[in-house]
Amino acid sequence: MQTTIRQPQISEYPLLLDLWEASVRATHHFLAEGDVEFYRPLVATYLPLLKVYCAADDNGINGFIAIGEEMIQALFVHPDARGKGIGKLLIDHAIVQLNIIKVDVNEQNQQALGFYERLGFRVIGRSEIDGAGKPYPILNMELNYELSDYPQP
């Protein structure tokens, strides 16, 4: 089954929001239940304001990436599709097609941090709080071409 990258239809945004929640529940173990409920309406509000690309196959959407302010604002893969190259495919699209080489990641999300480091991203900054003012440290990362397999533009 082939996975393609495409922009979602507006009617698919509720599916993206459900995918976001499933992914967060599977990976963001440091968040409290109330935090997931707090962030969900924020994601619903801001997602349509970003450039969103989804990875889809015959079974539907397996993941998505959201771009804004010249950086990756979100990357989420459905728990059932993890480990199948969906995240890498979306990152490849952002880097190669869109020349996006920056991302912020929750410091406590060690799986995501390791994923980005394996691709050649390195930490260039840190914030004690996230964009919503919550006490979840954020690492600012940027692709280091010398440490990656990506060709420099």
N, C-alpha and C positions, 0 to 999 in steps of 0.2 A: 504494500500500500504506500503510495507516494504522498509525502507531505509537501504542501505548497505554502508559500508566504503570500498573504493578501491582506488588504485592509478590510476590516469587518463592516458589515452593514449596521446601521443604527439599531435595527431590530435585534441584532446579536449582542448588544451591550449588556443586557441582563444575564446572558450566558457568560460573558466575560467576568461580570461581577461574582457570579457563582463560582467560576473557576478560580478567581482571586481568593475567595474565602476558603475553598477546599485546599488550595496551595498553602495559604497562610496557616491553616490549622495543621497541615502536615509538616511544616518547616519552621514556623515561628513559635517554638515551644516556650519562649521567654515571655510571650504576651499573655496577659490575663484575659479571661472570657470577655470582660467588660471592654477591653481594648479592641478586640475584634469588632464588637458592636459599635464602638466609637469610630473606628476607621472606615467601616463599610459605607456609610453615607458620604464620607469625604471622598472615597474612591469613586463612588457613583457620580459625584459632582464634578470631579476633576478629570476623570478618564475621557469624557467627550471633548475636553479642551486640548488634549494632546494628540499627536500623530500616533495612531495605534496600528500595529501589524499583528496578525495572528497566524499561527501555524495550524493548518487544517488538513485533514485527510478525509476519506470516505466516512469515517465515524464522527466527524465534527471537529470542533476547535480543541486543540490539545495544549495550547499555550499562547501567550501574547507578550508583546513588548510595547512600551509606550515611550515616546520621545517628546521631549519638551526642553526649551532653553538650552539647546545644543548638547543634551545629555540623555542617557537612559534614565527615565523616571520610574519605570516599573518593568520587571521581567518575572512572569509567573507561568509555571507549567503545572498542568493537572497532575495530581499525585499518581494516577494510573499511567501517566506517560513519562514519568521521571526515569532518567537513565537511558533514554532512547534517542538522545541527540537533539531533542526539540529546543532546549535552551541554547545550545551551541548554534543551531540553525538560525535562531532569531538574533543572536549576537553577531553571527557572520553577516546577516542582512544589515544590521545597524552599522557595523564597521565598514564593510565593503561597499554597500550601496548608498549609505547615507553619511559616511565619514564621521560617525558618532563614536567618540573614544573615551567618554567620561561616564561614570556611574557612581551613585551613592548606595551604600549597602549597610544594613544594620550590623553593627559590630558583633552582636550576639548570634547572628545567623552564620555560624561557622561553615555550614555547607555552601552557602552562596559565596562567602569570602574565598573559600578554597577553589570554587568553580572559577571565579574571576581571576584569581592568582594563577591557576593552571593555564588560562588563556593569555596571560602576559600583563594583566592589570596590576598596578602597584598603588599602595596607599600614598596619597599626597596631602591629606588633611583629615581632621577629625573634629566632630562636634559632639558635645555632651548630651545634646537633646536632638530629637527628630524635628521635622518640619512642622509638626503639630504642637511642639513644645513639651512633648512627653520625654521622660528620662530614659530614652533608648538611644545610646550613642550611635552616631552615623560616621562611617568611614567614607571619605571622598577618594575615589580611585580613578586612575587614568591609564590607558593602554600604553605600555612601554613596548614599542615595536621591536626593540632589540631582544626582548624576552618572549616575543610571540612569533607565531607562524604567519602573521598577517603582513602583506607587503605594504611598505610605506607609500602613501599617495604621492 
